[in-house]
Amino acid sequence: MFGFGIGELLVIFLIVLVIFGASRLPQMGSGLGKAIKNFKDSIAGKDAIDVTPEKKPGDREKS
């Protein structure tokens, strides 16, 4: 895809590990996963909050 092999990926992982530390990696992975999930949901058109009013059985529409 981008020409990254195993060696290059290991070097990138080691640099990230040195910069952020081992304790921060799970938090970063979780945050990245949530960001990707929210991005996919926004592309699909799913809203986090539904703001459409609910119709009740006895309500009439105003014209």
Long-range contacts (C-beta under 8 A, 24 or more apart in sequence): none
